[in-house]
Amino acid sequence: MTEFTPIASLAGGALIGLAAVVLMAFNGRVAGMTGILSGLLPPQENAWHWRAAFIIGAIAAPLFLMLSGAAIPFQVPVSTAALVIGGVLVGIGVTFGNGCPSGHGVCGISRGSIRSIVAVITFMATALVTVFIIRHVFGG
């Protein structure tokens, strides 16, 4: 069972929202992780620095938390193969959906983008059906 952590969840959501607002205010860009990462590979000359800083911050923040001694309890109840397959499927979805859940969900919906609203509804419905099938049909 997942722990109920309303304070930590609210703080994390607020920080994600703040990062999205700051990026939009200072760079005019949506904070979609896959779009930011794909702009690093290969590096785009005019946008490389802010993209690298954003990714480094996304990696460094949990590392600093762990180094402070705070425990980050988590478990992965599936195999490595399932994680790889899931990652590939998400990559395919990101390509066809013109963005990732962070870009559509955090930034697109807040801007009132119909495309993002439809994308998030599609992500969530697909996740719901997938979990139902895996847990109740296959017994996983």
MOWO-V16472 format. One record per residue. N is the residue number from 1. SS is DSSP state (H for helix, E for strand, C for the rest). NEAR is the number of other C-alpha atoms within 12 Angstrom. D_LAST is the distance of its C-alpha to the last C-alpha in Angstrom with 1 decimal. Layout:
n=N ss=SS near=NEAR d_last=D_LAST
n=N ss=SS near=NEAR d_last=D_LAST
This chain:
n=1 ss=C near=6 d_last=15.0
n=2 ss=C near=8 d_last=16.9
n=3 ss=C near=11 d_last=20.7
n=4 ss=C near=9 d_last=23.0
n=5 ss=C near=12 d_last=25.6
n=6 ss=H near=12 d_last=27.9
n=7 ss=H near=11 d_last=30.8
n=8 ss=H near=13 d_last=29.0
n=9 ss=H near=13 d_last=27.0
n=10 ss=H near=13 d_last=30.3
n=11 ss=H near=13 d_last=32.2
n=12 ss=H near=17 d_last=29.7
n=13 ss=H near=18 d_last=29.7
n=14 ss=H near=16 d_last=33.5
n=15 ss=H near=18 d_last=33.8
n=16 ss=H near=26 d_last=31.7
n=17 ss=H near=25 d_last=33.9
n=18 ss=H near=17 d_last=37.0
n=19 ss=H near=29 d_last=36.1
n=20 ss=H near=31 d_last=35.6
n=21 ss=H near=24 d_last=38.9
n=22 ss=H near=19 d_last=40.8
n=23 ss=H near=24 d_last=39.7
n=24 ss=H near=22 d_last=40.7
n=25 ss=H near=13 d_last=44.0
n=26 ss=H near=13 d_last=45.1
n=27 ss=H near=18 d_last=43.7
n=28 ss=C near=14 d_last=43.0
n=29 ss=C near=24 d_last=39.6
n=30 ss=C near=34 d_last=36.1
n=31 ss=C near=37 d_last=33.7
n=32 ss=C near=34 d_last=30.9
n=33 ss=H near=34 d_last=29.5
n=34 ss=H near=28 d_last=29.0
n=35 ss=H near=28 d_last=32.5
n=36 ss=H near=32 d_last=34.0
n=37 ss=H near=26 d_last=32.3
n=38 ss=H near=22 d_last=33.2
n=39 ss=C near=23 d_last=36.8
n=40 ss=C near=23 d_last=37.0
n=41 ss=C near=15 d_last=36.2
n=42 ss=C near=13 d_last=39.0
n=43 ss=C near=16 d_last=40.9
n=44 ss=C near=17 d_last=42.7
n=45 ss=C near=13 d_last=46.1
n=46 ss=C near=12 d_last=46.6
n=47 ss=C near=22 d_last=43.2
n=48 ss=H near=19 d_last=42.0
n=49 ss=H near=18 d_last=43.0
n=50 ss=H near=26 d_last=41.3
n=51 ss=H near=31 d_last=38.1
n=52 ss=H near=25 d_last=38.2
n=53 ss=H near=19 d_last=39.0
n=54 ss=H near=31 d_last=36.0
n=55 ss=H near=24 d_last=33.5
n=56 ss=H near=19 d_last=35.2
n=57 ss=H near=18 d_last=35.0
n=58 ss=H near=23 d_last=31.3
n=59 ss=H near=15 d_last=30.8
n=60 ss=H near=15 d_last=33.6
n=61 ss=H near=18 d_last=32.7
n=62 ss=H near=17 d_last=29.6
n=63 ss=H near=16 d_last=31.4
n=64 ss=H near=16 d_last=34.4
n=65 ss=H near=14 d_last=32.2
n=66 ss=H near=14 d_last=30.7
n=67 ss=H near=12 d_last=34.3
n=68 ss=C near=11 d_last=35.6
n=69 ss=C near=10 d_last=33.6
n=70 ss=C near=11 d_last=31.1
n=71 ss=C near=12 d_last=27.6
n=72 ss=C near=15 d_last=24.8
n=73 ss=C near=10 d_last=21.7
n=74 ss=C near=9 d_last=18.5
n=75 ss=C near=9 d_last=15.4
n=76 ss=C near=10 d_last=13.1
n=77 ss=C near=11 d_last=9.6
n=78 ss=C near=13 d_last=9.1
n=79 ss=C near=12 d_last=11.6
n=80 ss=H near=11 d_last=15.0
n=81 ss=H near=12 d_last=14.6
n=82 ss=H near=15 d_last=11.8
n=83 ss=H near=14 d_last=14.3
n=84 ss=H near=13 d_last=17.1
n=85 ss=H near=14 d_last=15.7
n=86 ss=H near=17 d_last=15.0
n=87 ss=H near=14 d_last=18.5
n=88 ss=H near=14 d_last=20.1
n=89 ss=H near=19 d_last=18.7
n=90 ss=H near=22 d_last=20.0
n=91 ss=H near=21 d_last=23.2
n=92 ss=H near=16 d_last=23.7
n=93 ss=H near=21 d_last=23.1
n=94 ss=H near=26 d_last=25.6
n=95 ss=H near=16 d_last=28.1
n=96 ss=H near=14 d_last=27.9
n=97 ss=C near=25 d_last=27.7
n=98 ss=C near=23 d_last=30.7
n=99 ss=C near=32 d_last=29.2
n=100 ss=C near=33 d_last=26.2
n=101 ss=H near=33 d_last=24.6
n=102 ss=H near=29 d_last=27.0
n=103 ss=H near=36 d_last=30.0
n=104 ss=H near=35 d_last=29.3
n=105 ss=H near=33 d_last=27.8
n=106 ss=H near=32 d_last=30.2
n=107 ss=H near=34 d_last=33.3
n=108 ss=H near=30 d_last=33.1
n=109 ss=C near=22 d_last=32.4
n=110 ss=C near=22 d_last=35.0
n=111 ss=C near=18 d_last=37.5
n=112 ss=C near=14 d_last=36.8
n=113 ss=C near=17 d_last=35.7
n=114 ss=H near=16 d_last=34.6
n=115 ss=H near=21 d_last=32.8
n=116 ss=H near=28 d_last=30.8
n=117 ss=H near=23 d_last=30.0
n=118 ss=H near=20 d_last=28.8
n=119 ss=H near=28 d_last=26.8
n=120 ss=H near=30 d_last=25.0
n=121 ss=H near=19 d_last=24.4
n=122 ss=H near=23 d_last=22.9
n=123 ss=H near=26 d_last=20.7
n=124 ss=H near=17 d_last=19.5
n=125 ss=H near=14 d_last=19.0
n=126 ss=H near=17 d_last=17.0
n=127 ss=H near=19 d_last=14.7
n=128 ss=H near=15 d_last=14.4
n=129 ss=H near=15 d_last=13.6
n=130 ss=H near=18 d_last=11.1
n=131 ss=H near=16 d_last=9.1
n=132 ss=H near=15 d_last=9.7
n=133 ss=H near=14 d_last=8.8
n=134 ss=H near=15 d_last=5.4
n=135 ss=H near=13 d_last=4.6
n=136 ss=H near=12 d_last=7.3
n=137 ss=H near=11 d_last=8.2
n=138 ss=C near=10 d_last=5.6
n=139 ss=C near=9 d_last=3.8
n=140 ss=C near=14 d_last=0.0
